[in-house]
Amino acid sequence: MVNFANVILVKLVPTEPMFIAITTFDVKHRKSSRFLVLKSDLKRLTEPGYDGRVIVDTDIGSYIRIARINSTVHFRLTWLRHNSNNEVSGYVHDFEIPLEKVRAVINLQAVHHVEYPDKERDKARVVLTDSCHQYLNRLRQDKLTRHAIRCFFRDNLNYGRDERLVIYPDSWVNGFYFNSSSNLEGGIVRHEETVTGKDGRKHKKVYFSVHT
């Protein structure tokens, strides 16, 4: 049974001669306002040679990041509201639309898309540089850090099998830096804290997390 509380409904509609209107709906936030993107921008992303290219645009205070990743187009739509005190609130919707659907809306067809944010994505393909291998070997000498690295790569980097990440050492954050052909980039940062164990005693905990 589908849990509609965790579903995003996306609608792309040609509007006016030059624009595509994007609206979203989810149970928590209800229907969004309308975000207009240039049809010419979307069309460029569907053309050969534009894999990995990124478009960033704004519309009435909200903004969007659109990236071509092989046979899909990834949208990150940040819906923002401003109140009379100049305070900002909002939410983010991430969704991926197949390339053929994007081409359909460019050809004046309305497109409806259902996104399941809780659906687990495949692991990205990971490439470690030679210097990264050397750095990993040094980090693994510490038992807690070795365990933290193993847990991180087990539980993270679920960007899809079409994504290829190249990972480098980054001593500034005691961790790593990664980038990809789709302009995805970020840091894998080492954190250390003290936690109370089941025995009631304080123990050091080490973990890694992604910072983008």
N, C-alpha and C positions, 0 to 999 in steps of 0.2 A: 504494500500500500504506500502511495506517495505521501510524504509529509509536506503539505503545501506551505507550512510555516517556513520551510527552508528552500523555497523555489522562487526564482526571479523570472518574471515574464518580461520579455523585451520586444519592442515593436519598432521597426524601421520603416518609414514611409516617405516616398518622394514628395516634396512640397515646394512650391514655387519653382522657378526654372533652375535655380542653382544649388538648392539645399536638400539634405536628407534630415528628417526629424526623427529623433530617438526619444522614446519614452520607456520607462520601466515601471514595474509594479511588483511589490511584495507585501505580504500580510502585515508586517510590522510598520512599514513606511507608507503603505498605500500607493496610489498612483503618483508618479513624479510629474514635474513640469516638463516642458518640451526643450530638448537640446538640439540646436541646429548645427550641422556640420556641412562643409562644402562638398558637394558631389564630386568635384574635381579632385579633392584630396583623397577621398575613398577610391576613386577610379585609379589614381596613381598607385595605390597600394596593391591593386589587383594585377598590375602589369608585370611582365617579366623583369627581373633585376631589382625588384623592390622588396624582396624577402629580407627581413631584418630592419627595414626602415620604420621610423616612428614619427607620428604626427601628434602634436599637442595643440589644443585649441581651448578657448573659453567662450562662455555664453551666459550673460547676466550673472556673473559671479561664480558660477560653477565651471568646472573644467574637465577635459577629457584627454586621455592618452590612448592612442590607437597604434597598435604594432602588428605588422605582418609577420607571422611565424609559419613558414612553409604553407600548408594548405588551410590555415585558419587565420582569422583576424581577431586579435585580442583587444578588448575594450576595457579600460578602467575609467569609470565615470564617477566623479566626485561631486555629489550634490551638496551645495552650500546655501545657507540662509543667513542673512544679517538682520539683527534686531535694531531697535532705536538707540541702543547703547554701543553700537558698533561691535557687538559680540557675534561670533561666528559659530554655527553648529551645522551638522550635516552627517552624511553617511557616504559610503563607497560601494559601488556595484562593480564587480568584475565578471565578465562573461566573454566567451569565445564563440564566434560565428564562423561557420564554414565559408570558404572562399566563394563557393558557387552561390550562396545566399547573398553575399555582399554584391556580387555581380548582378544578381537578380534585382536588387533594389536600385542599383545604378541604371538598370534597364526599365525603370519605372514600375516595378512590382513591389507591393507592400510585403514585408517579411515579418513573420512572427517566430520568436525563438524562446525556448524554455531552457533555463540554466539551473543546474542542480549544484549549488556551491559545496554541499557536503560530499559530493562524489569524489572519491580518492583518485587522483591523477597518477599516471605512470611516472616513474623516476626519469629524470633527465639523464642524458649520457654525460658522464663525467670524465674529463681528461686532466690528469695531474702532471704538471710540468716536472722536469728533473729536480729543480730546486725545491719544489713542493714535496717530492718524495723524500729528499734529504731532511727537510724541516719536520715532516711527519715522523721520521725515524727518531729524531731528537725528542719530540714531544712524547712519543710512546714510552720513553724511559720512565716516565712518571705514571704510576698505576691509575690514579684518579683521572688524569688527563687522557690516558689511553682509553679508559672506559667511556669518557665523555665524547671523544671523537667517534668511537664506534656507535654510540647511541645517536649522535647527530646525523651521520650519514645513513643510518637505518631509518630515521624518522623525518628527514627533511629533503629538500631539493626535488619536490614532486611537481616539476614544471612541464611534464609531458615528454614522451619519448622523442618528439621532434626537436626538443631543445638540447643543445650541446654546450656544456659549461666547461670552461678552462679555468683551473684553479691554481693560484699562485700563493706563495707564502707572504704573510704580512706581519712583520714583527711589531709594528706599531700597535696592533690590537691583540697581540699574542695569538694570532689565528691566521686567517686566509682572506684573500680577495678573489672574486670570480667575475668573469664576464662571458658574454655569448654573442653569437652572430646576430641575434635579434635585439642587441643593445641592452639586454638585461645585465645588471651588474650589482654587486653588493659585497659586504664583508661577512665573514664567518668569525664571530668575535668570542673569545674566551671570557667566561664570567666565573667568579669565585665567591661563595657565600658560606655562612655557617648555619647549619640546620640542626634541629633536635631529633635524634634517632629514637627508635622504639625502646631503646634502653634508657632513655631519659637524658642521655649525655649529648654534648655538642660535638658535631662532626663537620669537617670541611666538605663542601660540595663543589664540584667543578662541572660546568656545562658550557656548550657552544650554542649560539643562536645567530640567525641571519639578520643583518642590518642593511637596509637598502636606502 
